[in-house]
Each structure stands twice: as C-alpha cells, then as structure tokens.
Amino acid sequence: MKTELAIIGAGPGGYVAALRAAQLGMQVTLVESAHLGGVCLNRGCIPTKAMLETAAVAHYVHRARDFGVVVEGPARVDYEAVVARRQAVVDRLKGGVRGLLRRGKVQIVAGRASFVGPHELMVEPVAADIGAGKSALLQAAETLEAERIIVATGSKPAALPVPGADHPRVIDSDGALALTALPKSLVIIGAGPVGCEWSQIFARLGSSVTLVEMLPSVLPRSDGDVGAELAKVLAGEGVTIHTGVLVTAIAEVDSELEVTLTNPKDGLETKVRGEYVLVAAGRGPLTEGLNLEAAGVATDAHGWVTADEFQRTSAPSVLAIGDVTGQALLAHVASHQGIVAVEKLAGLSPDPVREDRIPAVTYTDPEAASVGLTEAQAREKDPNALVGRFPLLASGRAVAQGTENGLVKVVADSRYGRILGVHIVAPHAGELLAEAVLALELEATLDELAKVIRSHPTLSEAVGEACLAAQGRALHI
Amino acid sequence: MKTELAIIGAGPGGYVAALRAAQLGMQVTLVESAHLGGVCLNRGCIPTKAMLETAAVAHYVHRARDFGVVVEGPARVDYEAVVARRQAVVDRLKGGVRGLLRRGKVQIVAGRASFVGPHELMVEPVAADIGAGKSALLQAAETLEAERIIVATGSKPAALPVPGADHPRVIDSDGALALTALPKSLVIIGAGPVGCEWSQIFARLGSSVTLVEMLPSVLPRSDGDVGAELAKVLAGEGVTIHTGVLVTAIAEVDSELEVTLTNPKDGLETKVRGEYVLVAAGRGPLTEGLNLEAAGVATDAHGWVTADEFQRTSAPSVLAIGDVTGQALLAHVASHQGIVAVEKLAGLSPDPVREDRIPAVTYTDPEAASVGLTEAQAREKDPNALVGRFPLLASGRAVAQGTENGLVKVVADSRYGRILGVHIVAPHAGELLAEAVLALELEATLDELAKVIRSHPTLSEAVGEACLAAQGRALHI
C-alpha cells in the first residue's frame, strides 16, 4: 500500500488530523488497532460523561424534594441500563466519526502498525472495530509506504508500583467500564480529574467511595482554590478523602481489598478498604511495538515521543500528536495538534498550540475548569499579580438553581490587567470557561472582560464580578 | 431631606446604579415603593428561574429511566413547596441586596416619589419591603432635594385590549406567581421569552398548556432558526402552539376560559380553552404619579422616558435607566445603563450600552440565547453575510447528556469574517453566549473564534464548529 499521509491511531488526534488533511486535499490512510475515536470516545471522556449524566439524574432524583417534587417510593440504579445507555452513546458517536471519515474519503485500515523505516510501516491485521468494508481489512501483514507519517497512538494508564497491585480487583478506567454491577465500595487512587469524576459517579450511584491522593490536595495541578472547592463538594456527597499519603500496599482482607496509606512525613499508616481499587494515577506513552527506532524517532527519558511546536519529531518525515507526545494529555489538545501538524504540512501558517491557553475541565457536578496560570504561577512571575474571586453564593442564578458551592477566580498581570488565568468551579464551568479562553487568545484585560454585558441571571456574571473584584470594585460582594 | 443623587426605584437598574455611585463616592438616596430588587428579583427573572429549576427536576425525574435510574412509584409536584422554595430564593437574594446597599452606605427610603421640580421630589410614605431600620421609614410626606435624580421605575405588563380580558382568571406574571395551586390548564398569550418560560414551567409541572402568538413564530424577535428550534422543544413537551393569530375575545364557558383566536388573513376563528389565561404580551412604562412634567422630563408617544446614550433626559438634572426608557427591557441592560449613567456623572468615560452587543436569553431548557444581528438583519446590510450552523446532534457532549435538540448559528460579515451575531439553542445557552458577547465586544473574527481551543467534550465546541461551517470547513458535520 502507498499513501501520502499515514496516521497511526484514530483517536481525537488521529481522526481529526485525517479529516483536516483530507479537507486540504491530502490522500490519507488511517491505521487503527482497536476502536475509532480512541480512548476518549471509547474508554475515556465520552463514556464517563454519559455515566456522570446518569449520576446527575440520580442526584436530582434524590434531591427532588428540595425543589418541591415529591418522589413516592424509592429510586434505584439499573446498572445494566446505565451500561447499555453508555454504550449506545459511544456507538452513536463512533458511527458519526466513521461517517465523517468516509465522507472525507479517508482510507481506514484495521491494523497494528510498526515502523520499518522513516517512510514505511508494517501493518499487521487485527480485528479492530472500524466498521469498514472488506477492502480495509487486511488478509496478511502489508507494508504501507507514506510521504509523511503521524504517530497518534495515545497513552495508557500507568501501573501502580505497589505490592498487591496485581490483584484482579485492582482496576483502571478500563476495568471500571467493564464492571457489570455497581461496586459496594471503592478506593480510588489519584485525585486528578479522572479520579474525581469516578468518585462522583460511584458515590452518586450508591457506592461507598474513598479517594486517595499522594499530593497535598484534590486536583493537585489546579489552582489551590479550585481543588479546595471541589474537595468540599465531593466530601459533601459522602466521598472520604485522604491527601498527602502514599499507597504502600494493597492486600485482600476478609474478601475486601485493604489499601495501606503511608504519610511520608511521619511514616504513620492508615488502612482503607473497598471491594475494588480503581487506579487513576498517571499515564504512560503507548509506543510498544511501534519500533520508533527504525524511523529514527526519538523519545524522552519517560518514553514520550519528542515533538516540536509544529509536532515534528526527530525524524523529518514523522510527526507526533496527542498523548504520545506527553504534552497535556487532553483530547482537545490532540485534535488541535493534529490540525496544526497537517496545516503546516500543507504549507499553511497555523499557530502552534500554546500551553497557557489550553483549557482543562474536570467534569464533576459542579465542574472545575481552568485555563492559564494559577495564582501561584502568576505570583512567581509577578508578585503583585491581580487576583479577583467571586463566590457563587452571591450569584442570583446559582441561588435560584440551588447551587451552594463554587467560585470564579481571575488572575491578571499587575501592569495592564491582562488576563493570565481563569479558574472556575461551577455547574457547566467548562462552558463558562470558553469566554476566558477567548479572552486569553485575544489578550484581553480585566477592563474589557468587566465591561462586557452578561445576561442576568447567568452564572457568567460571576466572571465579570471576579474581574471587578480584582480591581477592587466588585458590585455584588 | 437632601442628597447628592436620588434614585427612584431599587430594581436592577436603580440598586446597581446606587452601588456604583456609592463606590465612586457619591451620597445616594434610593427611594423604593415596593420591593428591593424590583420586578426582576421579586416577580420576574429570579422567581421564574427558581420555578424553571423545579420544572427541570420534575422533567429529569420523569425521564430518569432513560438514564438508568428507576423511580419506583409516582412523582408529584408539591406546589406549596415549590412556592415556598421560590420565595426562599427571592428572600435570600433580597437580603443580599439589602446588605450590599447597607455596606455601600446608601440611604434607602420606603416611599413613592413624584417630581416637584427638576431637583426636588415629594416622597409619600408607603409600607415598602426594604427591610431597613426606622430611620428610613417616613412618618409623613417629605421633600427630597437632590443635585441629580435617576428615574429607574421600570415597566409593567400591558393590558390586553380584548373583550373579557378583565376576567379575574385572566392573569399576568404577577398573577401566575400568586397562584397557590397548579392550574389544570392555561392559555398563554405571547410567545416571547416570558410566555415561553411560563409555558415550559407549567407544562413540565403537569398543566395542559396552549401558547398563542400574534406574530408568525415563537420568539418572533429572535433569529428564525432559534424560534423554530424552541417551538420544536416546547411542542415536544406537549405545549400546543398557535402562531400568527390574534386574540379577539375571552369568555367564560363551562367554568373554563375560552379564548377566540382569529387568523388576520382569512378571518377564520379557532377557540382554545384553559382554566387560566396568562397574558405575557408587551409591557408599558411605569411612570404613573411620577409627575415627570414638573421636572420637564419628556416621554415619547408611548410614554417611555426619552434618554440619550448616557441616559440623560430632556431635564439636565434628571437621568433615566432601565425599562422606563423603553430600550431593551432586560435587567442586565438596566444595570449597565445605571453604571454608565453614574460613571458619566462622576466624570469617568464609560462606553454607552450598544444595542448590538446586548445578550438576551430565554431561560427554557434548552435555553435560547442571542446576541447581535440575526441572519435576516445581517443580510439586509450585507447580502453575502457568512452564516454557519452546527446542530447539537453532532456534539459529543450533547449526545452524552441526552440532548436531542439545539443548534449554534454564527453570522459574520463577508469581508473580514467579523462576528455580527451568535444565536444558540442549547442547555446553558446563556452561559455559552458569554464567549460570543466578548467576541462582539472585541470585534473578533470567525478565524479567531475558530482557532480557540475548546475543552472536549463541551457544548462550546459547537461555537467553534459553527464558525468553521461559516467558512465551509466544518470538521464534525
């Protein structure tokens, strides 16, 4: 087989790059070894969002009386139906991706690719879920020659280097999605976005959840106020949280899994228990069997593929996008890197993805969403950085909809009031953040963001008020 | 009494103007004859939003099984509890406004003001709900002298000039809020934002609702696609819709109210019935008893107070803000006009409120939110205006959360791709719109809005896709 552009991996990096490349007139072959849509669509963002929606419905049913709606009789979770709905969502979106690729005339090949040289892949046939016709299913291994090759293979959950971590009920996200019944209890290791989302899903569906984090706070990579606010939310819904502790052992005791937590400061041990242990702590590159050396593609000390701002690797014909590069492991970053990579190949002048303009969302309810610098990061560069906070308690919309927690925090430079970061804990914070990302992109100032007219009553008024607060002229606090 | 700035009316125009004026060092006296917070807080935006939230919870309880949550036994609406919760929300926010005014050292006077001259008001004592100490309750009528006076008295529902409209079960929003039991059925007259919101509230709580509009479509002042989409949503929830018909009579028949609808084209009549008729068609200025003539304040032919872009009336010492000016009857416009008015008085250089940057939201579920020019308005000026649409059916987030309806529509000028208008029907469309309002404020282009990185999966991705669609390069449709 021969092609102009070969892309390895049909996740949000690979399939979007393929669509954009096809739009720009390139002949594209997309090689996928598992599922169209990758981890995001099949085992990450989308199925967890579908489950979070069920969790939200369960939560509203339980809280219905607070709103004047009386549910006579108990409510229960039909876990089989939850799983079926989740799969229906995934299947529908996967069908959508397949349709888009077909319309873009992208050739999809079900196969596992490895480099033979900088322009050549060996593709082994596998029974991947690409839904394509026979033409795309290989009878035997074939070579695929390509002018350019994009590596978009993604990442995988990192294993926990702890005794007992090989117990079959120590699972990762994939294992959580494979459950056919609601666990009675779980210990979730890692309080990043994934750990927080799973905590809320299982807690709201009725499991007893313990959330464990090695670093000192929930969402340790976010602004401190955001982590503290989300911790309050999760604790309020019954999640038991342990931060600043190392997991040092897992063992089966009385048919439960007992997890030993060790405080690194004083060596004191705590034991927590669950039917399952869900590990959501770190990810590693998916490069096994790719034979990157054959193409001269360099990786860093941790195995991530090294890529420059236009996603070029050390091999001139090979690019890398998405998780496999180790840069911000987020679906939307992978997609944008894919677009940047192929636009650059096509001779356009795309702006590289700027790390300080990448939004990140934890899809709990309320959501936690951030873009740009945290207060601490801003103060390192500019000790007088302006910071404004607005608690949702003071928002008319939040009160009307019964939201008790949440805040908006805006960080700006002290000289011009230029927006450096925005951090939000609120219902739909991920949507509220879009305005902030545009503000960073257009280098807007506190003044500009404060004078925009926001609809009343909306939560977005809180963004304007936080900007006013940063200037010492808040109106509603 | 003497003051620097007297403000008549403590609604979102008056109280925000008072807070900003106090911040700028002015001595402020706020005269209110009914409730702190005005119609918005007491009888408009806020109580309806509180009821819409109950309606949403009822809707989710009914749809719970779709998400895998099984509610054993029936659900019912405890209307007394709904009303109590709504009042608790209002009271809490009203307490907040009172606290802000107190902290700002704004003097609040419970009274009904009328002009004696351009610098003088007569204030009659009334038992207004201002929660202030005795000092602010007048024993007898007093005159209030002020250097400047701001009229912020707002508006009131217009009466329906139709035989039978004086029946006690023909009500307006105030009457709807006074109901102590859920009506079996209602005919709602006027399919603007207020009529649509009440339609969904009552339909979701269990009433049988007929919605009637004189103009050819639901949300007749919005972009056509928006009105059509919302009509689909309401019809899907059981609301019977009649558009393009005049209400020509109301009569009690068999203890119900029968409303006669006449088609102005062919004169054909249709009769619809309900326990109540809710009139949500038009508003008029609240200037009765103000004696504006004594100050030389001019009004237009419909009685709205004439104000320029800095809210100055024909009397040099008198300003007018909010609904009473007849310009965009929206709480957030009143607030911003109030800020502009007092900043200008204080010698600052505020930008006047620009009509083409005012967001407007219909708070149904999904919400309908718009800013800027509709497609039709844009094409009048620029026949080649660029238009991009993205249906939420193609959004991963929408599919994951079970949203079937909705769209984003972007309108831009054909020369530079400058954003002229954005129209959204989506869950939280009012929040999604914030980005669009900023885009208009900063005169952003399709290119700029399209290249912003949006979190995946969020509904805000649809805004980017609509921009790409306007340029003929959508990725996900």
Interface residues (C-beta under 8 A of the other chain):
Chain A: P12 V16 L19 R20 Q23 C40 L41 C45 I46 K49 A50 E53 T54 V57 A58 Y60 V61 R63 A64 R65 D66 F67 G68 V69 V70 V71 E72 G73 P74 A75 R76 V77 D78 Y79 E80 A81 V82 V83 A84 R85 V89 R92 L93 G96 L100 L330 A331 H332 V333 S335 H336 D351 V353 R357 I358 P359 A360 V361 A369 A394 G396 R397 V399 A400 Q401 G402 P427 H428 G430 E431 L432 L433 A434 E435 V437 L438 A439 E441 L442 A444 E448 L449 K451 V452 I453 R454 S455 H456 P457 T458 L459 S460 E461 V463 R473 L475 H476
Chain B: P12 V16 L19 R20 Q23 C40 L41 C45 I46 K49 A50 E53 T54 V57 A58 Y60 V61 R63 A64 R65 D66 F67 G68 V69 V70 V71 E72 G73 P74 A75 R76 V77 D78 Y79 E80 A81 V82 V83 A84 R85 V89 R92 L93 G96 L100 L330 A331 H332 V333 S335 H336 D351 V353 R357 I358 P359 A360 V361 A369 A394 G396 R397 V399 A400 Q401 G402 P427 H428 G430 E431 L432 L433 A434 E435 V437 L438 A439 E441 L442 A444 E448 L449 K451 V452 I453 R454 S455 H456 P457 T458 L459 S460 E461 V463 R473 L475 H476
